[in-house]
Amino acid sequence: MFIVSLILFVGGMLLTGLSFSFAAPGLFFALGILLVAASLALPFHFGTR
């Protein structure tokens, strides 16, 4: 679970940071924000207690 969250977090930060060098910056910025949010929400919803 930690590895998946880490990959989503790093990928989201990468998309957010590089979004303004792509053709549609708003789309990639929003996708990066969604990936970061998913990486933070994943352990709370699917993690073991």
MOPAC internal coordinates of N, CA, C and O (Angstrom, degrees):
PM7 1SCF
backbone

  N    0.0000 0     0.00 0     0.00 0    0    0    0
  C    1.4505 1     0.00 0     0.00 0    1    0    0
  C    1.5352 1   110.23 1     0.00 0    2    1    0
  O    1.2310 1   120.92 1   140.88 1    3    2    1
  N    1.3393 1   115.84 1   -39.12 1    3    2    1
  C    1.4550 1   119.62 1  -178.83 1    5    3    2
  C    1.5255 1   111.22 1   -65.17 1    6    5    3
  O    1.2310 1   120.30 1   139.52 1    7    6    5
  N    1.3143 1   117.03 1   -40.48 1    7    6    5
  C    1.4631 1   120.63 1  -178.04 1    9    7    6
  C    1.5252 1   110.60 1   -65.42 1   10    9    7
  O    1.2310 1   120.36 1   138.25 1   11   10    9
  N    1.3229 1   116.92 1   -41.75 1   11   10    9
  C    1.4717 1   120.65 1   178.98 1   13   11   10
  C    1.5224 1   110.02 1   -63.63 1   14   13   11
  O    1.2310 1   120.27 1   135.87 1   15   14   13
  N    1.3189 1   117.10 1   -44.13 1   15   14   13
  C    1.4659 1   120.39 1   178.71 1   17   15   14
  C    1.5204 1   111.54 1   -63.84 1   18   17   15
  O    1.2310 1   120.67 1   140.42 1   19   18   17
  N    1.3232 1   116.32 1   -39.58 1   19   18   17
  C    1.4569 1   120.04 1   179.12 1   21   19   18
  C    1.5265 1   111.76 1   -65.39 1   22   21   19
  O    1.2310 1   120.53 1   138.27 1   23   22   21
  N    1.3254 1   116.58 1   -41.73 1   23   22   21
  C    1.4664 1   120.53 1   178.74 1   25   23   22
  C    1.5327 1   110.57 1   -64.76 1   26   25   23
  O    1.2310 1   120.46 1   137.07 1   27   26   25
  N    1.3328 1   116.72 1   -42.93 1   27   26   25
  C    1.4661 1   119.97 1   177.75 1   29   27   26
  C    1.5224 1   111.52 1   -63.63 1   30   29   27
  O    1.2310 1   120.54 1   139.67 1   31   30   29
  N    1.3321 1   116.57 1   -40.33 1   31   30   29
  C    1.4581 1   120.36 1  -179.00 1   33   31   30
  C    1.5317 1   111.44 1   -66.26 1   34   33   31
  O    1.2310 1   120.72 1   132.48 1   35   34   33
  N    1.3150 1   116.23 1   -47.52 1   35   34   33
  C    1.4645 1   119.71 1  -179.33 1   37   35   34
  C    1.5316 1   110.79 1   -66.25 1   38   37   35
  O    1.2310 1   120.25 1   139.89 1   39   38   37
  N    1.3262 1   117.12 1   -40.11 1   39   38   37
  C    1.4639 1   120.50 1   176.84 1   41   39   38
  C    1.5190 1   112.38 1   -64.46 1   42   41   39
  O    1.2310 1   120.57 1   140.41 1   43   42   41
  N    1.3120 1   116.52 1   -39.59 1   43   42   41
  C    1.4629 1   119.95 1   177.51 1   45   43   42
  C    1.5077 1   112.92 1   -66.56 1   46   45   43
  O    1.2310 1   120.58 1   139.27 1   47   46   45
  N    1.3342 1   116.50 1   -40.73 1   47   46   45
  C    1.4610 1   119.79 1   176.82 1   49   47   46
  C    1.5260 1   111.00 1   -65.88 1   50   49   47
  O    1.2310 1   120.49 1   142.71 1   51   50   49
  N    1.3330 1   116.67 1   -37.29 1   51   50   49
  C    1.4605 1   120.79 1   177.63 1   53   51   50
  C    1.5236 1   110.86 1   -64.64 1   54   53   51
  O    1.2310 1   120.12 1   134.19 1   55   54   53
  N    1.3270 1   117.38 1   -45.81 1   55   54   53
  C    1.4660 1   120.04 1   178.82 1   57   55   54
  C    1.5223 1   111.90 1   -65.02 1   58   57   55
  O    1.2310 1   120.43 1   141.14 1   59   58   57
  N    1.3272 1   116.77 1   -38.86 1   59   58   57
  C    1.4586 1   119.97 1   179.33 1   61   59   58
  C    1.5260 1   110.88 1   -65.37 1   62   61   59
  O    1.2310 1   120.67 1   138.32 1   63   62   61
  N    1.3180 1   116.32 1   -41.68 1   63   62   61
  C    1.4500 1   119.46 1  -178.77 1   65   63   62
  C    1.5114 1   114.12 1   -72.42 1   66   65   63
  O    1.2310 1   120.39 1   143.83 1   67   66   65
  N    1.3201 1   116.86 1   -36.17 1   67   66   65
  C    1.4610 1   120.74 1  -177.60 1   69   67   66
  C    1.5329 1   113.21 1   -94.29 1   70   69   67
  O    1.2310 1   120.02 1  -173.89 1   71   70   69
  N    1.3085 1   117.57 1     6.11 1   71   70   69
  C    1.4695 1   120.16 1  -172.20 1   73   71   70
  C    1.5291 1   112.62 1   -63.33 1   74   73   71
  O    1.2310 1   119.63 1   148.50 1   75   74   73
  N    1.3153 1   118.31 1   -31.50 1   75   74   73
  C    1.4554 1   119.70 1  -175.31 1   77   75   74
  C    1.5240 1   112.99 1   -83.34 1   78   77   75
  O    1.2310 1   120.39 1   179.33 1   79   78   77
  N    1.3304 1   116.85 1    -0.67 1   79   78   77
  C    1.4628 1   119.29 1   173.88 1   81   79   78
  C    1.5256 1   111.47 1  -100.65 1   82   81   79
  O    1.2310 1   119.76 1  -178.53 1   83   82   81
  N    1.3279 1   118.07 1     1.47 1   83   82   81
  C    1.4588 1   122.49 1   177.12 1   85   83   82
  C    1.5271 1   110.10 1   -96.62 1   86   85   83
  O    1.2310 1   120.88 1    -6.13 1   87   86   85
  N    1.3367 1   115.93 1   173.87 1   87   86   85
  C    1.4615 1   120.78 1  -176.98 1   89   87   86
  C    1.5267 1   112.00 1   -70.38 1   90   89   87
  O    1.2310 1   119.92 1   139.55 1   91   90   89
  N    1.3216 1   117.76 1   -40.45 1   91   90   89
  C    1.4656 1   121.82 1  -179.41 1   93   91   90
  C    1.5243 1   108.57 1  -115.78 1   94   93   91
  O    1.2310 1   119.65 1   -92.90 1   95   94   93
  N    1.3460 1   118.28 1    87.10 1   95   94   93
  C    1.4634 1   119.66 1  -172.38 1   97   95   94
  C    1.5238 1   114.15 1   -66.50 1   98   97   95
  O    1.2310 1   120.04 1   146.22 1   99   98   97
  N    1.3063 1   117.54 1   -33.78 1   99   98   97
  C    1.4650 1   119.96 1  -179.38 1  101   99   98
  C    1.5112 1   112.64 1   -65.40 1  102  101   99
  O    1.2310 1   120.53 1   141.68 1  103  102  101
  N    1.3034 1   116.59 1   -38.32 1  103  102  101
  C    1.4613 1   121.08 1   179.84 1  105  103  102
  C    1.5176 1   111.34 1   -66.25 1  106  105  103
  O    1.2310 1   120.05 1   133.64 1  107  106  105
  N    1.3247 1   117.50 1   -46.36 1  107  106  105
  C    1.4593 1   120.55 1  -178.46 1  109  107  106
  C    1.5260 1   111.83 1   -72.49 1  110  109  107
  O    1.2310 1   120.00 1   148.80 1  111  110  109
  N    1.3358 1   117.60 1   -31.20 1  111  110  109
  C    1.4590 1   120.58 1   175.45 1  113  111  110
  C    1.5235 1   110.22 1   -65.09 1  114  113  111
  O    1.2310 1   120.46 1   134.13 1  115  114  113
  N    1.3292 1   116.72 1   -45.87 1  115  114  113
  C    1.4593 1   120.56 1   179.19 1  117  115  114
  C    1.5246 1   111.33 1   -65.43 1  118  117  115
  O    1.2310 1   120.22 1   141.27 1  119  118  117
  N    1.3224 1   117.18 1   -38.73 1  119  118  117
  C    1.4602 1   120.74 1   177.52 1  121  119  118
  C    1.5266 1   111.09 1   -64.56 1  122  121  119
  O    1.2310 1   120.15 1   141.72 1  123  122  121
  N    1.3200 1   117.32 1   -38.28 1  123  122  121
  C    1.4606 1   120.87 1   176.73 1  125  123  122
  C    1.5166 1   112.11 1   -64.57 1  126  125  123
  O    1.2310 1   120.54 1   137.35 1  127  126  125
  N    1.3215 1   116.56 1   -42.65 1  127  126  125
  C    1.4690 1   120.86 1   177.83 1  129  127  126
  C    1.5218 1   110.55 1   -63.53 1  130  129  127
  O    1.2310 1   119.95 1   139.36 1  131  130  129
  N    1.3243 1   117.70 1   -40.64 1  131  130  129
  C    1.4653 1   120.99 1   178.46 1  133  131  130
  C    1.5198 1   112.14 1   -65.97 1  134  133  131
  O    1.2310 1   120.15 1   142.67 1  135  134  133
  N    1.3272 1   117.31 1   -37.33 1  135  134  133
  C    1.4637 1   119.83 1   177.60 1  137  135  134
  C    1.5265 1   111.57 1   -67.04 1  138  137  135
  O    1.2310 1   120.21 1   140.04 1  139  138  137
  N    1.3202 1   117.20 1   -39.96 1  139  138  137
  C    1.4648 1   120.21 1   177.41 1  141  139  138
  C    1.5300 1   110.18 1   -65.07 1  142  141  139
  O    1.2310 1   120.31 1   137.49 1  143  142  141
  N    1.3179 1   117.00 1   -42.51 1  143  142  141
  C    1.4622 1   120.33 1   178.41 1  145  143  142
  C    1.5249 1   111.31 1   -63.99 1  146  145  143
  O    1.2310 1   120.30 1   140.55 1  147  146  145
  N    1.3278 1   117.02 1   -39.45 1  147  146  145
  C    1.4627 1   119.96 1   178.13 1  149  147  146
  C    1.5225 1   111.34 1   -66.75 1  150  149  147
  O    1.2310 1   120.35 1   143.64 1  151  150  149
  N    1.3324 1   116.93 1   -36.36 1  151  150  149
  C    1.4621 1   119.32 1   179.87 1  153  151  150
  C    1.5222 1   111.72 1   -68.01 1  154  153  151
  O    1.2310 1   120.06 1   148.83 1  155  154  153
  N    1.3268 1   117.50 1   -31.17 1  155  154  153
  C    1.4553 1   120.24 1   177.46 1  157  155  154
  C    1.5220 1   112.34 1   -80.54 1  158  157  155
  O    1.2310 1   119.85 1   150.07 1  159  158  157
  N    1.3211 1   117.90 1   -29.93 1  159  158  157
  C    1.4658 1   121.39 1  -178.03 1  161  159  158
  C    1.5238 1   112.90 1   -84.08 1  162  161  159
  O    1.2310 1   120.11 1   155.47 1  163  162  161
  N    1.3033 1   117.39 1   -24.53 1  163  162  161
  C    1.4646 1   121.32 1  -175.45 1  165  163  162
  C    1.5258 1   113.66 1   -59.04 1  166  165  163
  O    1.2310 1   118.21 1   130.88 1  167  166  165
  N    1.3155 1   121.02 1   -49.12 1  167  166  165
  C    1.4731 1   119.37 1  -179.45 1  169  167  166
  C    1.5289 1   113.48 1   -65.55 1  170  169  167
  O    1.2310 1   119.96 1   148.91 1  171  170  169
  N    1.3304 1   117.68 1   -31.09 1  171  170  169
  C    1.4548 1   119.74 1  -179.36 1  173  171  170
  C    1.5219 1   112.16 1   -71.97 1  174  173  171
  O    1.2310 1   120.26 1   146.73 1  175  174  173
  N    1.3250 1   117.10 1   -33.27 1  175  174  173
  C    1.4592 1   120.06 1  -176.24 1  177  175  174
  C    1.5211 1   113.38 1   -90.32 1  178  177  175
  O    1.2310 1   120.17 1   145.51 1  179  178  177
  N    1.3240 1   117.27 1   -34.49 1  179  178  177
  C    1.4565 1   119.98 1  -174.51 1  181  179  178
  C    1.5209 1   114.26 1  -117.07 1  182  181  179
  O    1.2310 1   119.91 1  -178.14 1  183  182  181
  N    1.3131 1   117.78 1     1.86 1  183  182  181
  C    1.4488 1   120.83 1   179.93 1  185  183  182
  C    1.5124 1   112.13 1   -75.53 1  186  185  183
  O    1.2310 1   120.65 1   -21.40 1  187  186  185
  N    1.3202 1   116.37 1   158.60 1  187  186  185
  C    1.4713 1   120.24 1   176.96 1  189  187  186
  C    1.5076 1   109.17 1   -84.42 1  190  189  187
  O    1.2310 1   120.79 1   -28.12 1  191  190  189
  N    1.2972 1   116.10 1   151.88 1  191  190  189
  C    1.4580 1   120.92 1  -178.48 1  193  191  190
  C    1.4931 1   110.93 1   -95.66 1  194  193  191
  O    1.2310 1   120.10 1   180.00 1  195  194  193

